[in-house]
Amino acid sequence: NLLRPPNAIAQYQRSVKFALRSIAIDQASRDLYDRRYGFKTAVPVSSADAYRTLASAYLRLDQPQPALSAAMQAQIIDPANAEVYGEMADAYLAQRHGEDAAIALAEGMFATSDRGLREDLLKLYQQGAIDGSSCAVTAGPRGPALNPSCELVRRDLCEGTARAHRPDLRSQLTCTN
């Protein structure tokens, strides 16, 4: 991250190349093992690392759509990793999809219990990156807090709980659907 263009661009392009190669080798190795022993092995959680690296490199190269695809693949493999939700949010923001970014952060917050994702979500609303977010933040006893009475926040949190498969939290938020 300390390199300046054009060196930085070349290094991120190399990162993309190496991450794609790592993904291909990992997949080929699993396929060979599966054919040899006649069953389908699960993708190991460590395989998500190459997809997270790929997402990060694509974001640095200002290619948000492939970054989002890579981050979503990492999330499928390792949904407990909080970093991937931040990468998804960054990719959505780069595409000017602020509410999708908020939903990704909310999903990650509910799926991983990571407090950093909650703070990122709060900052996203505070920055006004989403239309209609003026009611999203309220004063709380320990500083700014999400305002679940705000329709936008409620909608985003409800969608986040649905994606994180947290019906317990959906009922607490009194989500519809």
N, C-alpha and C positions, 0 to 999 in steps of 0.2 A: 503494500500500500504506500510505501514511501517513494517508489520509483515514479519518475515523471514521464509523460509521453515523449517519444514513441516507445521507450524501453518498457514502460508499464503495459502498453497494449500488447507488445510482443510476448511478454511474460504471461499475461492472462490468456492469450491465444494458445500458448504452450500448455497452460493449465487445462484448458478445454480439451486439447488433444490428448493429454495424459489421462484425464478423467474418463474420457470416452474409451480410451484403450483399456483402462482398468475395468470399466463396466463390461466391455466385450470379453475380456479374459475371464472375469468372474462368471459371466453367463455361460461361456463355452465350457468352463471347468465343471459347473453344475450340470449342464446338459450331458456331458460325457459321463459323469458319475451316475446320473439318472438312467442313461441308456445301459450302462454297464451292469447296474444292479436292479434295473427294472422297476424303479419307483421314482416319484417326484419329491425331491428334497425341498424344504422350505428355504426361502431366501434368508440368509443370516443378517441380523441387524447391522453387522459391520459393513455390509454392502451399501448401506445408505450413505456412508462417508463419501464415496465417489460422486454420488448424485448431489450431495450438499456442496462439495467442492465445485462441481460443474455449475450449479446454480449461482454460487458466489462469483465465479469467473465470468459467467454470462452477464450478471448484473454489472460487474466492473467494465465490461465491454459494451454496456448500454444496449443489451439484447434481452429485454424483459420477458418476452414470450417464451423463448427456450429456457430462460432462468426459472420461470414459473413451472414449466413442464418438469424440469429436473427436480425442483423443490417438492412438487407434488409426488413424484416418484419416491423421493426420500421419505416423505411423510407416510406413504403406503407401507414402506419397509420398516420404518422406525417411528411410529406415531408418538412415542414417548419423548422424543428429542425436541426440546423447546426451540432450538436454533432454527429448525426448518420452518416454523410458523413465522418467524421474523423474516426469513428469506422470501416466503410466499407473500407476506405483506409488502416487502420492498418491491417485489416484482409487480404486484398490483398497483402500488403507488406510481411506479415508473410508467405504467400504462394509464395513469390518471383514473384508476378505479378505487377511490378512497374507501367506499363502503365495503368492497370486497376485502380490502386490506384490514379493515376493522373486524370483519367476520373471521378472517384467518387468525388474527390475534386473539379474538374471543375464543375461538375453537381451541387454539393452543393453550390458552389460559385454563380452560376447563379440562382439557385432555391431560395436561402435565402438572397443573397446580403451580406453574412457574410465576412468581411474583413480578419478574421482569417483563413478562408479556402484558400483565395488567398495567404496568407503568407505561409501556409502549403504547397501549391502547388509549390510556388517558392522555398522553402527549399528542397522539394523533387527533383526538377530538379537540384538544386545546389549541392546536395549530389551525383548526378550521379546514382540514383537508377534505372534509365531507360536507356537502351542502346540507344546510339545516341543522348543523351541529351546535348551534348557539346555546341550546338547553342541555347539552350532553354532559357538562361538568358542573358540579355543585360544590359548595363549601362543605367540607366534612370536619369531624373533630380533629383529624390529623392532617388536614390540608385538603387540597382538591380531591374530589371523588367522582366516580361515574354516577350519573343520575338515572337510575332505572325507570323513573317516571317520565323521562323524555322518550317519545315514541321511537326515535331513531336508535337510541341506545337499547331500548327494550327489544326492538326488532333484531338488531345485530347480536345481542346477547342470546336471544332465543334461537337464532339460526346457529350460533356458535355451540350452544348446548346440544342442538339436534345433531350437528356434524360430529361432535365429540361423544355422542351416544350417552348423554347424561340426563335421562328422564327425571332423575331426582331433582336436578337443578332447574329443569324446565318447569316442573310443577311449582317450585319455590318462586320462580319468576312469573308464574301464572301465564305461561305462553299458550297461545291458541295454536291449533293444528297439531 
